[in-house]
Amino acid sequence: MAAKPDELHAAVESRNAILARMDSAADSFAQGITTARQMARINEQLKTQLEAAELAVLRCQPLSILDGMTGSGSVAAWAATSIERKRQIIRALVTVTILPSGPGIKFSADQVRFTPRGEQ
């Protein structure tokens, strides 16, 4: 669902690499290889890099149009949401087709077909 899955994958990999480096630094400190002063410098630099990497992951994540629209509060959430979001949800979930009625035939709800996405 991500708009750019390659960018999301790269951002996650970058974040995971930084976390692995932090773990490695902690192991070195625990083994007495790294001093407390060195550990503080490592943490300071990696913490800044980690914050940037986590922000990149968040930016690449898809926004879910259904956030807050499921579960026990879904009826109230639907009633409270904007018409534009309702349209986006409907477009994301189904294809709406209005069938022809012919001349002199009044429009009826029976002329509206909803096809779930993926079943076209």
Secondary structure in CASP SS format (residue, H / E / C, confidence):
PFRMAT SS
TARGET T0000
AUTHOR 0000-0000-0000
METHOD secondary structure of the structure
MODEL  1
M C 1.00
A C 1.00
A C 1.00
K C 1.00
P H 1.00
D H 1.00
E H 1.00
L H 1.00
H H 1.00
A H 1.00
A H 1.00
V H 1.00
E H 1.00
S H 1.00
R H 1.00
N H 1.00
A H 1.00
I H 1.00
L H 1.00
A H 1.00
R H 1.00
M H 1.00
D H 1.00
S H 1.00
A H 1.00
A H 1.00
D H 1.00
S H 1.00
F H 1.00
A H 1.00
Q C 1.00
G C 1.00
I C 1.00
T C 1.00
T C 1.00
A H 1.00
R H 1.00
Q H 1.00
M H 1.00
A H 1.00
R H 1.00
I H 1.00
N H 1.00
E H 1.00
Q H 1.00
L H 1.00
K H 1.00
T H 1.00
Q H 1.00
L H 1.00
E H 1.00
A H 1.00
A H 1.00
E H 1.00
L H 1.00
A H 1.00
V H 1.00
L H 1.00
R H 1.00
C H 1.00
Q C 1.00
P C 1.00
L C 1.00
S C 1.00
I C 1.00
L C 1.00
D C 1.00
G C 1.00
M C 1.00
T C 1.00
G C 1.00
S C 1.00
G C 1.00
S H 1.00
V H 1.00
A H 1.00
A H 1.00
W H 1.00
A H 1.00
A H 1.00
T C 1.00
S C 1.00
I H 1.00
E H 1.00
R H 1.00
K H 1.00
R H 1.00
Q H 1.00
I H 1.00
I H 1.00
R H 1.00
A H 1.00
L H 1.00
V E 1.00
T E 1.00
V E 1.00
T E 1.00
I E 1.00
L C 1.00
P C 1.00
S C 1.00
G C 1.00
P C 1.00
G C 1.00
I C 1.00
K C 1.00
F C 1.00
S C 1.00
A H 1.00
D H 1.00
Q H 1.00
V E 1.00
R E 1.00
F E 1.00
T E 1.00
P E 1.00
R C 1.00
G C 1.00
E C 1.00
Q C 1.00
END
